Structure formats: C-alpha cells, structure tokens
Amino acid sequence: MDHPPFHRQLSFYNLFAFSIVTIVAANNQRNLSSTPGTEACADCTPERCVSTTVASNFCNPCATGQQYWPCNLPGECYCSYGTTRPRTGTETAVDACSTAACTSIGGKCVSSSANVNDDHCKACEDGKQAWWPCNIVGGCSCEVLTEEPTKAPTAQPILTTSTASGTASATDAGANQANQANQPTLAPTELSKETNGDLEGMLVLEAHITANKVVLARELLLSPSMNGANANTFTYIGFMESLKQMILKPIMVEGKDPKTNEDIEVPLVFYIGDMTTESTLPKSSNERVYGLVNVALFLATSYSDSLSNGSCDEINSDIVNGFLPISNACGQQGMSYQGTATNSDLRQGDSPSLVCAPGDEKYACTVDLNMRARARSPSIISSTSGGADAPGPFYCGPKTDYNGFTGHWSFEDNEEIFQSAKQNKLGRTDVQGCCFWGRGSVPIRGTCAYGKLNYYLGKRAADEGRLAMFPDIDFCQNPGAICSDQHPDLKWIAGLFRWITEIQEYDVDGFNYMRQLRKYVDNGLKDSNFLDSVSGIVSQGCHKPPCRAGAQFLREEKRANFSKILKILGFTLPYMN
C-alpha cells in the first residue's frame, strides 16, 4: 500500500513573522510594564535584568544597552531587585487567584493592599474562599516567582533526520554561541542557520504563548459555565511541558526513504514551523506563523472535544431514537471503537469501524472481553441552575455484569434505566469489550489508535527494545491510564501523539494537511473550509464532514473556538467565509 509522506522537523532556523503576531496583554491578564527592556534595565546589572516569558539570559544584555530582541519588546525584560515579579491588584482575588489564572502557572495569592496580609489572601487560592478579602478589588493578587538567571547553553541536542538526500544532522545554536560567548545575541532579523537551532525555535514560539498564558488558561481551562470544575483536569503547565517534549523528543515511526524506498525509521515531532512538506518547497517568512496556527488548531480541537467538558474521558452525547444509550461506549456518531483504530478505513469509506488500515494490523490491541473500566465522572455544571448536566460516565465489562444488555441514561432520574435494551447507532446493546472510548485532549479512540500509542510510547515499545516514554503502561490492557492521576500530563501527551502521527500526516484524496495549513496562513487566515476539514479529520475521520449519514458536525461552534484561540494568541482575524 502507499503510505502518506512523513513530515520531518529538520530545524528551526527561519524567523517568526512578528508583523502578524502581536504580543498583547488582554484585559483579564496581569498588567505588565509597557517599558522596553533597554530602558527598564538601564540602571541594572546584567544578571538582574530578567525576563517575563523568554529565558532570562536573553534579557541580560539589555542592561548593557542592547536595542534589539528581546530588549525592544515592551514588558518582556525588567530589573529584578528581589525574587518575585511586581505585584498588581486590579481584580478580585476570586479571579486573580483562581487555579487557572494563578496556581496552575506557578503563582501564589498575596496581598496587594495595606489592609490585607498574605495569610488572608492565601485562603483565596483555587476558589476556596469567596468572601473578604477575596471579593475585594485590589485586595489580593497573583504573584509568580521568577527563576534565577540561567547560563547560556554550551551545547544543544543534535537531531538526526532522514531526508531525500540521506541522513542530515541539525545542530542547535548553543555550540556556536558557546564559542562566541563575547558576541552579542543576534536580533531575530539577523538569525541564521549557523547561530540558531531547535531549542531557540521552540523558545520563540513559547514566548508568544507564554505572554498570553493567563487569558489562555482562563478561557480554555477554567470556563465560567463549569464553575471551575475542570481546573485541575487540564493545566497550562501540563500543556507547555508536554508540548516541549513532543517538539524535542521525536517519535520514531516506520516509513520509507523517499529516494531509495527502503524501510527506515522517521522522526516525527509536533510541527512549529521551519519545515517543508516537500523537499522542493522553499522556506517562507511565515514559518513561525504556520507553527503557531498549528498550535492554535490543536488547542481549539482540544477545547471542543475535551477541555470545554472538563473531562479527559469522552462524554456520552449521541442520542439515538430519543434516548442516550449506555452502549455509546462502543462508538458514537456511527463509528465502532471495537474493530477500532485510526481513521484509515473511514477515509476509504469501507466501514464505520475505526479498524487499522491494511498493513497496519500489527498495531491493533486485542479486545479482552473480560476487561472492565469506568470513565471518570464528567465535570459539566449548568451555568443557570448549578446542577449537573452530564450523563453518567462510560463503563465497559462482560455481559454477565449487567444481565446481558445496557439501557439508557435518564437526566430526570440521574441514573441508567434498564427497562429495555437500547441500541447505539450500530446496534450494540452491551458494552462487552467496549473499553476504548475517547480519552485525552484530542481524544484517542479505538483499538488501533490505542495500539499505536502502546507500540510507540508504551509497554510494547519497551518490551520490543524501542525507547518508550511510558515503558510501564500497557495502553491495550489499561487504556484508562491516559486519564489517571499517576501521569497527569499523559492526557496532553496522548492528544499530541495523535495530532503528530495522524493529523499532521493526513494526506487523502488531494487534501494534505501540511500544505493546506501553509496555504491557509499565506492567504490571510480567511478560508473557514480549512477549519471544517481539520475538525472533520479529528472527529469523524474525513476532511469533508459530515463523513456519514446522521453524523453530527458542529460547524459554527468549532469555527468559533478556533477564532477564539487565534485572538488569544494575538492574531487580528480577517472576515472568514
């Protein structure tokens, strides 16, 4: 069979298009200084000139008069005479010291008024207290500790990747910088292949995300309609740490050498720009924007599929003949999770199962009919009544556990009703072996998808002598590990894994995700059909949703979520068709 092309992260040498992305302080973010670093650190020693979002050593030269990046960015660099950033107080502590806005990004609630002390304010953290002083504007604020200035790296990792011409090594900038320690840091307009590499490319992207982290955390991880119920399910810190791992630690997958057609291992990473989909495609000045839009698409999809529900586990939502079947654990929207796998069969229209594509059968988990699992209760809270709007969590187990059939969920009785068997859209009336429902930020569903996760990151990889990120987890025997407390970042890692291996690699019937992403950015972010295609690939397995009769596709909601993320990240959006 023909395999889709594998896209490689070769380097991060091109520039970020600063003219498109503007680092903004949104109204509900902490107020940062508007003073450029050169001015803010004019009377400061280099080691005291520290950063807001980038590595602190980048700001050190601002104290000696450096005029370019990051010293020319308002509020990025400032002179630190203590160990904390300046305190502000423009909100009530209920907002300023919430989990998403403060503690999840390493902050603590402190006094910002002479009438309140730090002990009083500590009670406001994580929404534990809503009365005085937590309800007083300016009484308390969030304080985030800064790290001590770090030394410039002396050597960066070397990523070896297969290219059309053979094997190439991309060496990070640190080695050259170490040999030229007395040379000033180059401005972004002067960066070159010889002086910058993978790590710096990631730091540039991270700076733009981090500059808006407070509003990003609030809008995505702590929705008012959920009353904070999902604040501890997905965290900003968990996202950023997981993203870094999936940028700097390639997933070694099986592929073909484009020149010799020989079987080789190909490194796949989360795309952050500076990579071409074909060897003949030139680099663009929009490279960093491609990467940031890829991040925005991932976050928007995560928000639609899991973050907005406050649940790592898939929510039972597919109504059939007026009922909400418990057997939806076996598959929703006409999909079967049991034959289950990637979207390959759906792309070909062969069947409604998510079975592994021909040639990929080796990845699939074997279905254990005696396996038992139960999802965690979703955290959806009504914004009007304050009552629970969520159905009961999915569960699976042998037929002997529930007299051979399952019923439906009753919102009125807040329980499962067993009066009669209720079918899902594919006719299932039981949940035997149906333990592979969606889990993670961008949900992994089905026996093939879980099998691939196990093959590349889990116990099977370790057992067969490959490097494994989670060598002790058998995702085929314990799919619920994705949502466990033991590995809190795994819910992000699983979603990123799916994005890297499935979404970024999607190339079906003339729709190549990587080429379409670049086209979308180059044409000014105007084509909403591209957003619909990405949503369709993720939720239903094709780029022309709805992918089968009766499947629900929330087009406007998904478009709105993506626009929301782009605005948070600083984009000014044009009219979209």
ChimeraX attribute file (.defattr): number of C-alpha atoms within 10 A of each C-alpha:
attribute: neighborCount
match mode: 1-to-1
recipient: residues
	/A:1	6
	/A:2	6
	/A:3	10
	/A:4	13
	/A:5	16
	/A:6	21
	/A:7	22
	/A:8	21
	/A:9	24
	/A:10	24
	/A:11	22
	/A:12	26
	/A:13	25
	/A:14	23
	/A:15	21
	/A:16	25
	/A:17	17
	/A:18	15
	/A:19	8
	/A:20	13
	/A:21	18
	/A:22	15
	/A:23	20
	/A:24	17
	/A:25	20
	/A:26	16
	/A:27	8
	/A:28	14
	/A:29	19
	/A:30	22
	/A:31	15
	/A:32	17
	/A:33	16
	/A:34	12
	/A:35	17
	/A:36	21
	/A:37	32
	/A:38	28
	/A:39	20
	/A:40	22
	/A:41	26
	/A:42	16
	/A:43	12
	/A:44	19
	/A:45	15
	/A:46	19
	/A:47	17
	/A:48	22
	/A:49	28
	/A:50	30
	/A:51	26
	/A:52	20
	/A:53	20
	/A:54	21
	/A:55	21
	/A:56	24
	/A:57	21
	/A:58	20
	/A:59	29
	/A:60	30
	/A:61	23
	/A:62	30
	/A:63	26
	/A:64	15
	/A:65	14
	/A:66	20
	/A:67	17
	/A:68	18
	/A:69	19
	/A:70	25
	/A:71	28
	/A:72	18
	/A:73	16
	/A:74	19
	/A:75	21
	/A:76	26
	/A:77	31
	/A:78	30
	/A:79	24
	/A:80	19
	/A:81	10
	/A:82	10
	/A:83	12
	/A:84	12
	/A:85	19
	/A:86	16
	/A:87	16
	/A:88	20
	/A:89	20
	/A:90	17
	/A:91	21
	/A:92	20
	/A:93	34
	/A:94	24
	/A:95	24
	/A:96	32
	/A:97	30
	/A:98	24
	/A:99	27
	/A:100	32
	/A:101	30
	/A:102	24
	/A:103	20
	/A:104	22
	/A:105	19
	/A:106	16
	/A:107	20
	/A:108	23
	/A:109	26
	/A:110	27
	/A:111	24
	/A:112	21
	/A:113	15
	/A:114	7
	/A:115	8
	/A:116	16
	/A:117	15
	/A:118	15
	/A:119	11
	/A:120	16
	/A:121	24
	/A:122	20
	/A:123	20
	/A:124	28
	/A:125	26
	/A:126	24
	/A:127	17
	/A:128	14
	/A:129	16
	/A:130	16
	/A:131	12
	/A:132	15
	/A:133	22
	/A:134	28
	/A:135	17
	/A:136	16
	/A:137	18
	/A:138	19
	/A:139	25
	/A:140	33
	/A:141	32
	/A:142	30
	/A:143	23
	/A:144	20
	/A:145	15
	/A:146	18
	/A:147	13
	/A:148	14
	/A:149	18
	/A:150	13
	/A:151	10
	/A:152	15
	/A:153	15
	/A:154	13
	/A:155	15
	/A:156	18
	/A:157	15
	/A:158	13
	/A:159	18
	/A:160	16
	/A:161	20
	/A:162	18
	/A:163	17
	/A:164	12
	/A:165	11
	/A:166	11
	/A:167	9
	/A:168	14
	/A:169	13
	/A:170	19
	/A:171	23
	/A:172	26
	/A:173	25
	/A:174	22
	/A:175	18
	/A:176	17
	/A:177	20
	/A:178	14
	/A:179	11
	/A:180	12
	/A:181	11
	/A:182	8
	/A:183	9
	/A:184	10
	/A:185	21
	/A:186	15
	/A:187	14
	/A:188	17
	/A:189	13
	/A:190	9
	/A:191	15
	/A:192	15
	/A:193	14
	/A:194	14
	/A:195	19
	/A:196	24
	/A:197	24
	/A:198	25
	/A:199	20
	/A:200	19
	/A:201	23
	/A:202	19
	/A:203	16
	/A:204	20
	/A:205	19
	/A:206	19
	/A:207	17
	/A:208	20
	/A:209	21
	/A:210	21
	/A:211	24
	/A:212	20
	/A:213	24
	/A:214	23
	/A:215	22
	/A:216	23
	/A:217	22
	/A:218	22
	/A:219	18
	/A:220	26
	/A:221	28
	/A:222	27
	/A:223	20
	/A:224	13
	/A:225	15
	/A:226	20
	/A:227	16
	/A:228	21
	/A:229	19
	/A:230	26
	/A:231	25
	/A:232	16
	/A:233	21
	/A:234	26
	/A:235	23
	/A:236	23
	/A:237	17
	/A:238	18
	/A:239	19
	/A:240	17
	/A:241	13
	/A:242	19
	/A:243	20
	/A:244	16
	/A:245	16
	/A:246	19
	/A:247	21
	/A:248	17
	/A:249	15
	/A:250	19
	/A:251	22
	/A:252	17
	/A:253	16
	/A:254	11
	/A:255	17
	/A:256	19
	/A:257	18
	/A:258	16
	/A:259	10
	/A:260	10
	/A:261	9
	/A:262	10
	/A:263	11
	/A:264	14
	/A:265	15
	/A:266	20
	/A:267	21
	/A:268	25
	/A:269	25
	/A:270	26
	/A:271	23
	/A:272	24
	/A:273	29
	/A:274	25
	/A:275	25
	/A:276	19
	/A:277	18
	/A:278	14
	/A:279	11
	/A:280	7
	/A:281	10
	/A:282	10
	/A:283	14
	/A:284	19
	/A:285	15
	/A:286	21
	/A:287	22
	/A:288	27
	/A:289	25
	/A:290	26
	/A:291	22
	/A:292	23
	/A:293	24
	/A:294	21
	/A:295	21
	/A:296	22
	/A:297	22
	/A:298	21
	/A:299	23
	/A:300	25
	/A:301	24
	/A:302	22
	/A:303	22
	/A:304	22
	/A:305	25
	/A:306	24
	/A:307	25
	/A:308	20
	/A:309	23
	/A:310	27
	/A:311	25
	/A:312	30
	/A:313	27
	/A:314	25
	/A:315	27
	/A:316	22
	/A:317	15
	/A:318	20
	/A:319	15
	/A:320	16
	/A:321	11
	/A:322	7
	/A:323	16
	/A:324	22
	/A:325	29
	/A:326	32
	/A:327	29
	/A:328	34
	/A:329	29
	/A:330	30
	/A:331	28
	/A:332	26
	/A:333	24
	/A:334	22
	/A:335	25
	/A:336	28
	/A:337	28
	/A:338	25
	/A:339	20
	/A:340	28
	/A:341	30
	/A:342	28
	/A:343	27
	/A:344	21
	/A:345	20
	/A:346	22
	/A:347	20
	/A:348	13
	/A:349	14
	/A:350	10
	/A:351	14
	/A:352	21
	/A:353	23
	/A:354	27
	/A:355	26
	/A:356	24
	/A:357	18
	/A:358	10
	/A:359	10
	/A:360	14
	/A:361	13
	/A:362	12
	/A:363	21
	/A:364	24
	/A:365	25
	/A:366	14
	/A:367	18
	/A:368	15
	/A:369	15
	/A:370	13
	/A:371	15
	/A:372	18
	/A:373	16
	/A:374	13
	/A:375	22
	/A:376	18
	/A:377	16
	/A:378	24
	/A:379	22
	/A:380	23
	/A:381	21
	/A:382	15
	/A:383	14
	/A:384	7
	/A:385	8
	/A:386	12
	/A:387	10
	/A:388	15
	/A:389	15
	/A:390	19
	/A:391	22
	/A:392	20
	/A:393	18
	/A:394	24
	/A:395	22
	/A:396	25
	/A:397	20
	/A:398	19
	/A:399	17
	/A:400	10
	/A:401	13
	/A:402	13
	/A:403	10
	/A:404	13
	/A:405	21
	/A:406	23
	/A:407	21
	/A:408	26
	/A:409	22
	/A:410	15
	/A:411	14
	/A:412	6
	/A:413	8
	/A:414	13
	/A:415	12
	/A:416	17
	/A:417	16
	/A:418	15
	/A:419	9
	/A:420	11
	/A:421	18
	/A:422	25
	/A:423	22
	/A:424	28
	/A:425	23
	/A:426	17
	/A:427	12
	/A:428	22
	/A:429	23
	/A:430	27
	/A:431	26
	/A:432	26
	/A:433	23
	/A:434	29
	/A:435	31
	/A:436	32
	/A:437	30
	/A:438	27
	/A:439	28
	/A:440	28
	/A:441	31
	/A:442	29
	/A:443	27
	/A:444	29
	/A:445	27
	/A:446	33
	/A:447	31
	/A:448	30
	/A:449	29
	/A:450	30
	/A:451	28
	/A:452	27
	/A:453	26
	/A:454	27
	/A:455	25
	/A:456	22
	/A:457	26
	/A:458	24
	/A:459	23
	/A:460	24
	/A:461	21
	/A:462	19
	/A:463	13
	/A:464	10
	/A:465	9
	/A:466	16
	/A:467	16
	/A:468	20
	/A:469	18
	/A:470	19
	/A:471	17
	/A:472	14
	/A:473	19
	/A:474	21
	/A:475	25
	/A:476	28
	/A:477	18
	/A:478	15
	/A:479	25
	/A:480	21
	/A:481	18
	/A:482	27
	/A:483	23
	/A:484	15
	/A:485	11
	/A:486	9
	/A:487	12
	/A:488	17
	/A:489	22
	/A:490	21
	/A:491	27
	/A:492	26
	/A:493	25
	/A:494	23
	/A:495	22
	/A:496	28
	/A:497	22
	/A:498	24
	/A:499	23
	/A:500	21
	/A:501	20
	/A:502	19
	/A:503	20
	/A:504	22
	/A:505	20
	/A:506	24
	/A:507	18
	/A:508	14
	/A:509	10
	/A:510	7
	/A:511	15
	/A:512	18
	/A:513	22
	/A:514	22
	/A:515	15
	/A:516	15
	/A:517	20
	/A:518	22
	/A:519	15
	/A:520	19
	/A:521	16
	/A:522	15
	/A:523	9
	/A:524	13
	/A:525	22
	/A:526	16
	/A:527	16
	/A:528	17
	/A:529	16
	/A:530	20
	/A:531	20
	/A:532	20
	/A:533	20
	/A:534	26
	/A:535	26
	/A:536	20
	/A:537	22
	/A:538	21
	/A:539	22
	/A:540	26
	/A:541	28
	/A:542	26
	/A:543	26
	/A:544	18
	/A:545	20
	/A:546	21
	/A:547	22
	/A:548	17
	/A:549	8
	/A:550	10
	/A:551	17
	/A:552	16
	/A:553	17
	/A:554	14
	/A:555	17
	/A:556	10
	/A:557	11
	/A:558	20
	/A:559	20
	/A:560	12
	/A:561	19
	/A:562	22
	/A:563	22
	/A:564	18
	/A:565	22
	/A:566	21
	/A:567	16
	/A:568	23
	/A:569	25
	/A:570	19
	/A:571	20
	/A:572	14
	/A:573	13
	/A:574	10
	/A:575	10
	/A:576	12
	/A:577	7
